Amino acid sequence: MSEPWQLLGCDFTSAPTRRKPITLAVGRADRGRVVLEAVERFESLDGWSQRLAAPGRWVGGFDLPFGLPRELVTQLGWPTDWADCMAHYAELNRESIRASFSAFCDARPVGGKFAHRATDGPAGSSPSMKWVNPPVAFMLHAGVPRLIAAGVTLPGLCEGDGGRVALEAYPGLLARSVLGSASYKADDRAKQTPERLIARKTLINALESGQAPLLQAVGLRLRLSHAQRDALADDPSGDSLDAVLCLLQAAWAEQQHRSGHPRWGLPAFDPLEGWIVTA
């Protein structure tokens, strides 16, 4: 029997600090339960990069886009091969990215300013070219080149070490399946309300009982200690909970892999744009 996969879930920020670090949930699957073993925090991109580059056997869900919309890339005249496009993108600074994307949007009609990837529709995710609220374009710029440099495999996009596998995840997809449009997190202290605390507790309960539709479909449930449950509920930013949601998406993908799916549960997708796991 092959060695089991460690599971990772990453809530990413393109500018980590002590106050707002990158959050990494670490766990494992055990007879239908996803056991949360640790939550690691990284106050620098270099520390996070070193963690990913270390030898290991893991599959992780990462909350950052792995590609740009083909429509955008084509119109800007950038390379349409994913690796070449990412290399070009990595060489740009944030100001030039903002200027290029802003000019693209300015030339388009109201209501259709942004280009979207095919995965954005089923996932309900922000377009990966957005540079504000949330600045996912800068998350891609900070994260993907470091994943490539760490030598990990991004299925369908980049072949690296087959023992370290990174999948694009989106915690909002799993959270909304339980909570609908109710908000469960806020960085702004004024918005850290009792209603959001109740929403976090509702979501955690659904994950532990296996009642979230994604988990129900494959017979998985989250296993937490009392202290872990309290810590997730008591983090009003939702960063720890988002990392756990990404961990569960990785657990779903690992189960698909064990069942023989050649792409960790990902459908056939545009190899320039990428795809969000479970969408």
N, C-alpha and C positions, 0 to 999 in steps of 0.2 A: 504494500500500500504506500502511495507517495506521501511525502511530508505534507501536512496541512498548510493551507495558505493563511498567513496573517492578514487581517483586514484593517484597512486604514480609511479614515474619512477626514477630509481636510476643508476647514473653513478658511479661505484664503483672503489676505489683504495685500495689495501691491506696495504698501508702505507700512510694514509692521513696526510697532513701538511697544514699550512696556504696557501702556494703557490699552492698546489694541493689537495684540500679537496674532500671528497665524496660529490657529488652533487645530490640533491633530488628534482625533480619536483613534485609539488602537484597540482592536478586539480580535475575536475568533468565533467561528461557528462551531457549535457543539450540539449535535442531535436536535436540530430545529431551533435552537436558541442562539442568539447573537450576543455573546458575552462581552461587555465593555470592560477592558482590562486597565486602561490608562488614558489620560488626556494630557498631551504634551503641548507646550506653548513655545513659540519661537519669536523673539523680539527682533530678529534680523532675517533678511532673505538668505544670507550666507549660511546661517545656522540651519535653516529649513533645507537648503540645497544639500548640505553635508549629510543630513538625516536621510534624504532620499537616495544619495549616492552610495551609502553604506551597503555592504552585502546583505542580502536577505531574500526572503520569498514572501511576497505580499501582492495583494491586489487592492488598489485604493480608488475611492471616489473623490474627485477634486472639484471644488466649487469655483471654477474659472473656465472661461471659454477656451477651447482648443483650436478654433479656427475663425476665419472671417467670412462674411457672405461673398459668394462667388460674384454676384452683381457688383459689389463694391470693388473687389480686387480687379475685375475685368475693366471697369470704368476708369480706375486709377492707373491702369497699365502696369500693374505689379505682376510678378510671376504667378502663374496659375498652378504650378506644382507646389504642393504643401510645404515641403522642406525648403524649397527656394523662397517661397513667400514668407515663411517664418524667419529665415535668415535675413531677408530684406527688412522685415518689420523690426527685428531686433536691433538693426543698425540705426533706426530712426530714434530721435528723442521725442519726448512727450509733446513738446510744442509743435513739432512738424506733424505728428500724428493728429493732434487737435486741429491744426490748420487744414490738413487734407480732408479730414472727415467733416469739418464744419463747412468747407467749400462744397463738398458733395451734397450735404443736406440743404444748403442755401439754394442750390439749383433745382431743388425738387419741390413739388406742391405740398401745401399744408395737409397734414394727415398721412403723408407718405414720405416723410423726410428721411427716415432711416431705411437702409437695406437690411433684410432679415435672412437668416439661414433657414434651411428647410426644417431643422429641428425646433426652431423657436415656436412654431405653431402648436405642435402636440405637447411641448414642454411648458408653454406659457412663460418662456424666459425673455429677458431683455435682449435686444439686438447686441451682438458682440462688438459693434462699432461705437456703442455709447461711451462717452468719456465723462459723463456726470450722472449721478443718482440712478444706479451705481456706476462707477467708472470701470466697467468691465473691460473696455479696450485696454486700459492700463494694467489690469489684472492679467490679461493675456500677454501683454508686453513684458511684464515682470516674471510671469510664471512659466510659460511654455518653453522659452529658451533654456531655463534652468532645468526643466524636466528632461529636455533633450540632452543637455550637458551632463546630467546625472546618469544618462545611459539607460533610462527606463523604456519600456515598450508602451506606445500609445496605439492600441489596436486599430488597424485600418489606416493609420497615419504614419507611424514611425516604428520600425523594428529595432529594439534594443535588447537588453537583457530580458529574456523570457520569464525570469523569476521575479521581476519587479514590473508590475503592470499598472498603468495609470489610466483611469477612465474619467471622462468629463461627467460630473454629477451636478445636480441642482436640487438643493434641499427644499425649495419652495414647491416643487412638484409633488413631493411626498407629503409635505405639511398641508398643502391645500386639499389633498384627497381626504383629509380628516377634518380640517377646520373651515373649509370653504375660503371665503375672503377675509375671515377674521385674522387680525394681526396678533402675533405672539412675541414680538421683539421690537426694541428700539434702542439706538445708541444715545438718543437725546433723553436726558434724565427726566425732562418734563413730560415725556410721552411714555415713561415706564409705569404704566397704570395697573391697578388691580385686575382689570379686564384682561390685560396681556398676560399677567401671571396665571390667571385661570385658564387661558388658552394654552399656555405652556404645559400646565398640569394635565389638561385634557388630551393634548397631543402625546405626552409621555405615557399616559395611561393606555392610549390606543396602541402605541408601539409595544408596550410590555404585554398587553393582552393579545397581540397579533391581529388586532381588528383593523389596522390600516389596510386598505385594499391591496397594495403591493405585497405586503407581508402575508395577508390572508391567502393570496393566490398561490403562494409557494410554501406555505406552512412554516413561516419563520416568526419569531418574536424576540424582542429585546430583553436581555436579562441585566438588571441593575441591582446594586446594593442599595440599602436605604440612604447611605451617604451620597452615592452617585445620583440617585433620584432627586434628592434635595438640592444638590449642587446644580443640576441641569435646570431645575425649576427656578432657582434663586439667581440665575445669570440673566438679567433683564436684557442684555444685548443680544441674547440668543446665539452667540457664537459657539458655545459648547454644544448646544442642542443641534445647531446646523451641522457641526462636525459629525455628530452621531447620526443624523439623517443621511449624510453622505456615506458613513460607515455602513448603514443598512442597505443603501443602493449598491455598494461594493459587495455586500453579502449576497444580494440577489444575483449579481453578475457571477459571483463565484459558484453559486448553485447552478446557474445556466451552463457554466464551463464544465462543471462536474457531470452535467447531463449530456455533454457532448456538443454543445453549441460552439461553432468554430470562432465566434467573435464575442464571447462573453455576453451574449444576449443582445448585442447591437444588431440592428437591421443592416441591409445594404444601404450605404449612404454616400453622399458626395465626398470624395477623398480630399477635397480642398477645405470643406466646411467643418467636418467632424460631426459628431452626434452625441446627445446627452443620454447616458445610460438610463434605462427604464422608460424613456419617452416613447 
